[in-house]
Amino acid sequence: MENIIKTEKLEFVYAASDDAPSRIILNKLDLEIEKGTFVTIIGHNGSGKTTLAKHFNAILLPTGGRVFVKGMDTTDESLIIEIRRRVGMVFQNPDNQIVATVVEEDVAFAPENLGYPPNEIRERVDEALKIVGMYDYREHAPHLLSGGQKQRIAIAGVLAMRPECIVFDEPTAMLDPQGREKVINIMHDLRNNHGVTVVLITHHMDEAIGADRLIVMSDGEIFLDGTPRDVFLQTEKLQETGLNIPVTAQLLHKLKDDGFDVSLNALTIDECAETIYGELYANHKN
Amino acid sequence: MLKDITLGQYFPGKTVVHRLDPRTKLVLMIAYITALFIAKGLFAYLFMFAVLLTCLTISKIKPKAILRGLRPVFIIIIFTVVLNIFFIRGETILFKYGIIEITAEGVITAVFMASRLMMLIVSTFLLTYTTSPIALTNGLEKMLNPLKKIKLPVHEFAMMMSIALRFIPTLIEETDKIISAQKSRGADFETGGLIKRAKSVLPIIVPLFISAFRRADELATAMESRCYHGGEGRTSMKVLRLSPIDYIALLFGAAIVASVILLGIYTN
């Protein structure tokens, strides 16, 4: 498979200042992200996950090692626009990403920056708004929308660049449960139906469930890396980093400890319910 | 409570005046104000007043909105009137008491000055009440575009203006929250003398500034992520284009300025 993002011994160090010693945020990190996959990166605060994400579209530049986006070195100043139009980024606070006072004008911001002709911009804006289901709100004022709706506008604003990869940096942290669910669904829709590579940075374990790959970060290094199922099986290792596995997996682990013969593979609520039902039914028969 | 503040003075509508290109309206406003200063004599003033009244009627701006808009400048108008009445000397003395002297010429000049001032202000309402702030910013940017040649940062100014407009409601909401938070911890904003009250504003201003800086930082990162690199090579989704009604309106404007000049020549 083709890589969209590749880091080689990526290092990021905050230089020492008068009142603080130098601090290593990312420590010789090697990572490859395959095109078309859904990758979740999890870690507690200060694990370096956001710093890592900001290297993917040249917002931050490595202090050591290198980052490549589709083979382009992010330290090459002349490639910066080419890199950023391919790897978009959605941030935590929807309010601080919206530039314009009208929804469609905001979505048009990126293609305007890229210098597309007006009719092409119109086409991209309409397409992006339809993907996130906000087309009917195109003439509204963003400050009157809910947090979840604003975040969907922010996603549309990135989609209008037609990027190959979108990095979501804790996109649900400030949203209510409904808004959160919508945003998660959109991320999966982008991966499944629009060929967009999704990198999700989060500290919600349950947001990792549907991912193709789960990377756990700790102290600027990759601590665990694999499919969500594989990672969640390593309960003790996860707890070492102060992270908890999703409640579904927790429940199954406890049942297993208590002597029930359940499989530990179920992650979604439906799968989990199915597993427990199967076990109870088998017991009942005996 | 702060949220109820109306942003700008724009009243959305679908009249001809609303549909005019913002650039046309800007040019017409400047033309009207110029004409006001050229205008001399009762006829010219009546003519200018009639023009203004017609435009206001077409634009369907409510008289109440105009009065409310005039309220803050009322003191200036009264000041002008008083100054003119007392300090303009003339032949026909209407009233004399000690050194105070009111002349007919003074009264006439005062009335003219006051009506000129009021017409001037109301004509600017015609622009700001019927044009959304964003359209106005876009129009200004387009009109000032030639100034880019002499290295004036026209695009940057327009971008700053529109971001400021975008963040006004957000910051108002935030101020509201901070006030509530400080009140709930026992801050008192309502009582005390001037100095005490001024001091009590500090616990609102400081957090507001800190948050505004944080927002600015995040917004800058988000804008860069969306390939913002200044005004160079930037296009626009909505292209401002002058329509036939714009040309007609501009013709009317030229005709009005010409008539005022002619009126000035013939009445003298």
Chai-1 contact restraints between the chains, C-beta under 6 A:
chainA,res_idxA,chainB,res_idxB,connection_type,confidence,min_distance_angstrom,max_distance_angstrom,comment,restraint_id
A,N57,B,S225,contact,1.0,0.0,6.0,A-B,restraint_1
A,I59,B,T221,contact,1.0,0.0,6.0,A-B,restraint_2
A,I81,B,C227,contact,1.0,0.0,6.0,A-B,restraint_3
A,R84,B,C227,contact,1.0,0.0,6.0,A-B,restraint_4
A,R85,B,C227,contact,1.0,0.0,6.0,A-B,restraint_5
A,M89,B,S225,contact,1.0,0.0,6.0,A-B,restraint_6
A,F91,B,A222,contact,1.0,0.0,6.0,A-B,restraint_7
A,D95,B,T170,contact,1.0,0.0,6.0,A-B,restraint_8
A,N96,B,R215,contact,1.0,0.0,6.0,A-B,restraint_9
A,N96,B,E218,contact,1.0,0.0,6.0,A-B,restraint_10
A,N96,B,L219,contact,1.0,0.0,6.0,A-B,restraint_11
A,Q97,B,A222,contact,1.0,0.0,6.0,A-B,restraint_12
A,T101,B,I134,contact,1.0,0.0,6.0,A-B,restraint_13
A,T101,B,L165,contact,1.0,0.0,6.0,A-B,restraint_14
A,T101,B,R166,contact,1.0,0.0,6.0,A-B,restraint_15
A,A108,B,M237,contact,1.0,0.0,6.0,A-B,restraint_16
A,F109,B,R226,contact,1.0,0.0,6.0,A-B,restraint_17
A,A110,B,R226,contact,1.0,0.0,6.0,A-B,restraint_18
A,A110,B,C227,contact,1.0,0.0,6.0,A-B,restraint_19
A,E112,B,R234,contact,1.0,0.0,6.0,A-B,restraint_20
A,E112,B,T235,contact,1.0,0.0,6.0,A-B,restraint_21
A,E112,B,S236,contact,1.0,0.0,6.0,A-B,restraint_22
A,N113,B,C227,contact,1.0,0.0,6.0,A-B,restraint_23
A,N113,B,Y228,contact,1.0,0.0,6.0,A-B,restraint_24
A,N113,B,R234,contact,1.0,0.0,6.0,A-B,restraint_25
A,L114,B,C227,contact,1.0,0.0,6.0,A-B,restraint_26
A,G115,B,G233,contact,1.0,0.0,6.0,A-B,restraint_27
A,G115,B,T235,contact,1.0,0.0,6.0,A-B,restraint_28
A,P118,B,M237,contact,1.0,0.0,6.0,A-B,restraint_29
A,P118,B,V239,contact,1.0,0.0,6.0,A-B,restraint_30
A,I121,B,M237,contact,1.0,0.0,6.0,A-B,restraint_31
A,H143,B,P169,contact,1.0,0.0,6.0,A-B,restraint_32
